[in-house]
Amino acid sequence: GMIGSTDAHTGLPSAREDNNFGKAHIVEPSASRLGEPLIKAPNPELSLLVKDLGAAGLAGVWAEENTREAIWDALARREVFATTGSRISVRLFGGWDFSEQQVNDPLWHHIGESQGVPMGGDLPERPSSSVAPSFMVAASRDAAGANLDRIQIIKGWVDKRGERHERIFDVAVSDNRLIGPDGRCHTPVGSTVDLSIPSFDNSIGAAQLSAFWRDPDFDPAQNAFYYARVLEIPKPRWSAYDVVRFGAVLPPDTASTVQDRAYTSPIWYSP
């Protein structure tokens, strides 16, 4: 399964992009921290640089109730997901007989539970030699954050030579953009970021996205895994706030914007 978290040793556990206090006292907010290492290695190329670190990570858990026992059970069955800091919510189900209409049902998650398996689970035995696995996925934006750009399904497998492969499929995109025959949307969502403030607005993207998807390249003899990834629209990265607040200078190859995202635990297929 996948979860996310952050790492702080300061007693100041603020780790938002707009209020990032860093991972240790030596890299708390200052005009110089973007050029400093958090962990200095004898070989400078191996140092862990502050400019390359994300602000945070979060663990999402789909528990039946808000109790220690229910949360533990959800972790044990891997019905969990990770985000890179935003409070995105995402849910993924896999099965053999989902339909495109079901993902729009208000009780779609009950359908997913009764006819399939949630993220972290193993697909049941295939009922027919002609059936490929199908998936339902839905995501909602952080209520106080950025809209969503797209939802993707990532498929992974190992071929007969033992080589690993992954393929990305865009399954839901915002703003009426199109997904091509190759399974990808090649039109960027755009950006509303103003680095001089810094700020962004939600005039692009979507508050919610959902999709039904069936694997078009399914090989019933091959082990595979499938997980969902959700991308937000661009927003200012913590480094952009340091530039405005402290007059910091961005080192080379330092990003000023970020598209936070969420990753579900995989769903597994075994012949």
LINQUI-V847177 format. One record per helix or strand of 3 or more residues. SS is the DSSP state (~ for helix, > for strand). FROM is the first residue (numbers start at 1). TO is the last residue. If there is no record, write none. Layout:
ss=SS from=FROM to=TO
ss=SS from=FROM to=TO
This chain:
ss=~ from=25 to=27
ss=~ from=33 to=35
ss=> from=37 to=39
ss=~ from=44 to=46
ss=~ from=50 to=52
ss=> from=58 to=61
ss=~ from=68 to=76
ss=> from=80 to=83
ss=> from=89 to=95
ss=~ from=102 to=104
ss=~ from=108 to=115
ss=> from=116 to=118
ss=> from=134 to=140
ss=> from=148 to=158
ss=> from=164 to=173
ss=> from=208 to=214
ss=> from=224 to=232
ss=~ from=238 to=246
ss=> from=261 to=264
ss=> from=267 to=269
